[in-house]
C-alpha cells in the first residue's frame, strides 16, 4: 500500500548583496561592483543547520560580518588591517568562518571603517582591525588581525558595541541596582566620544564613560563617520559628534527635541535615518555630502562662511522622508551616503548616492526618492524580506520564508 505523503514546512533563508565590490565586501567571489542584487552562498557548515542561520549582518567601510543564530561568525571583504579576524591582513572574497570563535558563542557584532567588534553571550568584548586611533579599546594604538579580548570590560558585562569610522561605543550593564553604562574610545576630534578632550588629545585608547542621558534606559547605540547616537526605551534619541548640515560639532550627548518616539536609529556620514514606533521614517542632515543635489526636506548646502540660526534649528528637526505616504516601515539601514528600508509587506526600497550600484536598481544614478529594489532568481517572494544592512557603498539584505514540500 502506498503511504500517504505528508506536507512538510521548511524555512528557507537567502542573503543578497549589491553595490561596491572593490575589496570583496559583497561576498560574491569577485571584486566587481554589482548594480543588481546578487544571491550569496555560504560555507556548507553555515547552511546545514537551522541553528546556524543568519541572525545579524554588520557592514563596514569595505568588509562584512555575519552572525549566525548559533553564535558563530563569518567575515569577508577588506582585511588589510586585520578587521576580518582571520589572523592575517588579506582580503576575502567569500564568507569565511572566524575560527577564533569556534569555542565562543557570539551574540552581537559591529563593523567600522577598518575595525570590528564582537560581544560574547557571557558579556565579553573582542575587537580586531585598525587600532591607530585607539578604537579597539586595548589601551594602545596597535592594530590586531585576530579578535582580542578588551580587558577593560573583563569585570563588566557588555551588551552591545557600535563601531564608527575611527571610534567605538560600548553599552554595558551597570552595577547592581543601577542602569546601564555607555563607554567610548577612539578618535574624538569631532565630539563623537561624547566627552570634551583637552586640546593636546584627539583620541583615547582606554574606554571612558559617557554621561548626560538623565535616567533614560539605554537600549541601542549607533556609530558611523564622526557621529554617535543612543536610543532609549521610551523612544528618546540622543545625538553627538560632527554637526549635521554644517552646524557646530557637539561634544556632549544632545537630546533630540522632538515629540516623536523612535524605535530605530542608523547613521551615515552626513545623515541620520530614524524610524518611529508608528513605522514612519525621518532624517537629519543630508546624504549626498558636499554635492549640489538636495532633497526638499534638507537644509540648503552650507557653502557660505556662516549659517543662520534658522538653519541650525532646522538641522536638528527630523523631517519625513518623501515618497512614503501610507507606507509602514519596519526596518532601516544607512550607508555612507545612501539609505534603505523594508516596508511591512516586505518591499525593500533604497535611495541616495548610487555610483557603485548600492541602490540595487540596475544603474549608477543617484535617486532622491526611495525606489523599489527587485530580487530575481531567488526562491523568496517579496513578502519574505525583513532585514536590510548598509555599508559605505554597498547593501546586504536577508530574508526568509516557509516552503511547503511533500515527504
N, C-alpha and C positions, 0 to 999 in steps of 0.2 A: 504494500500500500504506500502510495506517495504521501510523504509527510507534508503537512500544511506549512507554507512559508510564513515566516514572521517578519513584520516590518521593524527594522532597526533604525533608531535615530543616531546619527553620527555627526558630531560637531566638527566643522571644517574651519580652519583659520588660514588667512592669507595675508602676506606682508608685501606692500608695494613701495617703490621709491621712484623719485624723478628729480631732475634738476642738475646741478653741478656734479660732475663725476671725476674731476681732475686728480683726486687723491684716492679714488676708490670708495668714497663715502657712501655711494649708492648701494654697494654690495652686489653689483651685477656681474662682477668679474672683469670689468674693463674700466678704463679711465675716461670714457666718453660721457659727455653730457647727454641727458635723456629728456626730451621735451614732452613725452607722454609717460604715464605710469608704467613701471616695469615690475612684473611679478618676481619676487625673490625666492630662492631656495635656500634652506638652512641645512646644516650637517645632519645626517640621519639620526644621531642620538638626540638632537634637539627637537626633532619632529616625531620621534617614535612614541612618546608618552604624553598623555594629556597634562601630566604634572609638569611637563617642560614647555608648555605653551607660553607664548609671549605675553607678559603682563605689563611691561613698560618699555618704551623706547626713549633714548636721550640722544639728541642731535647737537653736535658741537660746531666748531669752525669748519672742519672737514673730516670729522670722524663720527661714528655712530656706535651706540651701545644698546644691546637688547638684554632685558632681564626676563627670565622665564618664571612661570608660576611656581616652579620647584626651587627657585632661588639661585639658579646658575646664570652665568654671564657670558655673552658673546660680544665681540667688538670687531670693527672693521673700519677702513678708511686710512686717513693720515696717521702715521705713527712715528714721525720724525723726532718727537720729543718724548716718546715712550708712553703716550697717552692711551695706547691700546692695552697696556698691561701685560704684554706677551714676553717681556724681558728683553726686548730689542727695540730698535728705532726704525723699523721697516714699515712701509705701507702694507695694507692687507686688502685685497680686492673682494673678498667674500667673508661672510660672518664666520668667526673663528672663536671657539670656546676659550675663555681665560682660565688656564689650568691652575693658576694660583688659588682660585676659589672652589676647587673640586671638593674640599672638605669644609667649606664655609658657606652658609646659606645667606645670600644677599637679599635684602628687602627693598632697597631704594638705590637709584642711580642718578647721576647727572653728568653732563658733558659741557665743558667750557670751550674756549677757543682752542687751546692746546693742552688742556688737562682734564682729568676725570676724577669723579668721586663715587664711592661705593659704601653703603651702610649695611651692616650685617643685621640679622634678626636678633642678635644679642646686644645691639646698640653700639658696636664698634665702628669706627670710621677708617676707611682706607682711601688713599689718594695716589695718583701717579701722573706723569707727564711733565710739562713745563713748570718749573718752580722758581723761575728767575725773578718773580715779583713776590715770592713768599706765599703764593696762592695754594700750595699744598699743605700748609699749616704745620710743618715739621720744625719750625724754629730756624730754618736756614733758607738759602736761595738756590738750592740744588734741585736738578731735575731727577726724576726716577722713572725707570722703564718697567718696574714691577710694582704692583699695589703694595703700599707700605702703611702700616697702622699709624694713625695720628695719636701719639702718646698723650697729648694734652687732654684727650677725651677718654683716657683709659679708665678713669673712675666715674665717668658720666655715661648716660645712655642717649646716644644720638638717634634722632628720629628721621631727619631729612637733611640733604645737602643741596645747594644750588650753586652751580659753577658759572661765573660770568666770563668776560673776556680775560681778565687778569686778576680776578678776585673770587672769593668763595664765601657763602653764607651757610651756617650750620644751625639747625634747630635741635635743641637738646632738652631732655627732661630736666626740670629744675629740682631743687631739694624737696624732700617730702613736705607736702602741705603747701608748696609754692607753685607758681605757674612755670611754664617752660621758659627757657632762655635762648636768646639768639646771639650767635657769635659771628665775627667776620675776620678775614685775613686776606692779605694780598695787596694789590695796588689800591691806593685810596686818594689819588691826586684829585679826583673829581667828586669826592664825598661819598663814594659808593660803599665805604666801610661803615657809614653811619656814626662816625665819630670824628672829631676835629684832630688832625695830626699837626704837630708843630712844623714850621717851615723847613726844617732840616730832614724831615722824614716824609717820604712819599708812599711808603708801603710798610706793612708789618708782616712778620713771618710767624708770629705766635698769635693764636686766636684771641680776640678781645670781645668782651660782651658789649652788646648794643642795648641802649635803654631808650625810653620815650614812647612806649606802647600802652601807657596807662595800665589798666587792668584787663585789657583785651586778651582773650585766649588765642594763641597763635596756632594756625592750622596749616599754612602753606607759605613757602618762600620762593622767590623767583629772582634770577640774575641774568643779565645779558649786557654786552657792551660795558658801559660805565654806569649802568642803572641797577638799582636794587628795589625790591618790593616785598611786602609782607601782607598776608591776608588773615583776618581774624575770624573767629567762629561766628560773630554777629554781622559779618559782611563788611566790616570796615577795611579800608585799604590804606596802607602806609607806603609812601614812595620817597626815595632819597637817591643822591648821586647826581649825575650830569643833568642839567636842566633841559626840559623839552622845549623845542621851538625857539632856541636862543635865550631862554631865561637863565637866571643865575643858578649855579650848582647849589644843591642842598646837602650839607654835611651831617645833618641830623634827620631822622625819620619825620616825615610830614604827613599828617592825616589828611587824606583827600577830602575836601569839603563837598560832599555830595550826599543827597538823601537816598541814593541807590544802595542796594545791598548786593555785594559782589560775591560770586561763588568761585571764580577762577580769574587769575591774572597771569599773563605771559608777556615777556619783554623782548623788544627788538633793539636795534642800535639807536634808533631815533623815535621809537613809539612804544606805547604800552597798549595791549589789547585786553579788554576787560569784559567778562561775562557776568551778567546779573543773575539772581536767583529766579528771575522770570524768563530767562532764556534770551535776553536782548544783549547785543554786542555794542560796546562803546570803545572809543580810542582816545588816547592822549598823544600829542605830538604829530609827527608825520613819518611815513615810511620811506619816502624817496629822498633821504638825506639832503644834499645841497642842490638837488635838481630844481628845475623851474616848474615841474608839474606840481599841482596842488589839488587836494580834494576840497570840495565845497565846505567841508567841516573843519578844515585845518586853519591854523594861524598862518598868515602870509609868511613866506620865507624871509628870514631876517638877514638881509644883506646890508642893512644900514647900520651905522655905529651904535645905535641905541634902539630900544623898543619902548613902546608906550605902556603905561600902567594897564590899559585895557587889554593889550596883547598878553601881558603877564598873567592877568586874570583868566583870559580865555585859554591859555596854555595848560592850566590846571583844572579846567572844567571838562569832564568827559563828554564827548559828542558821539551821537549814534552813528554807526557805520551805515551808509546809504545802501539801498537796494535790497533790504531785508524785511520790508513791511510784511507783517503777518507771518514771518518765519521764526520758529522757535529753535534756538541753537543749544546744543548740549556739550560741545567741546570746541576749544580754540587752540591755535598754535601761532607763534610769531617767530619768524626768522630775522635775519639782519635787516632786510627791507621788504619783506613780504609777509603775508598772513594767510591763514587757512582756518576753516571751521567745519564742523559737522552739524547738520540740522537733525531735528528729531526723527525725520523719516529716512535718515541715513545718507543724505546727499553731502558730498564734500564740495566746498567752494573755496576759491583762492583768489587773491588779488595783491597788487603791489608791483615790485620790481620783478621782471621776468626774463632778464638777459640770458640766464642759463637754462631756461625752461622749468624753473622751480614752481611755476603755477600749474604745470601739468596740462596745459591747454593746446599743446602741439605747436607753439610758436615761442618767440623770444621777446614778445612785446610786453610792455607794462600795461596793467589794467587797473583802473581806478575804482571799479565797482566789482564786488565779488562775482566770480564766474564759476559755473558748474564744471567739475572735473569728472571725466568719464573713464571708468576702468573697463578694459577689454581683455578677453582671453582668460578670464578667471572663472571660478565656479560660484562666486558670491554675487547676489544681486545687490542693487544699490542700498536696499533697506538694511543690509548687514553691517554697514560701516559704523564705527563708533569711536575711533581714536585717531588723532592726527598730530604729527610732530614736525617741527620745522628747524632746520639748521641754518647756517649763514646764507646758503644759496641753494638749498635742497629741501625736499619734503619726503616724509615717510608716513604711510597710513597702514593701520592694522584693522582687520575686520574679521568677523566670524559669523557663521550661520549654521543651522542644523540641516543636514541632508538625510533623506529617508531612503533606505535600501531594503531589499528582501534578503533574508537569510534562511 
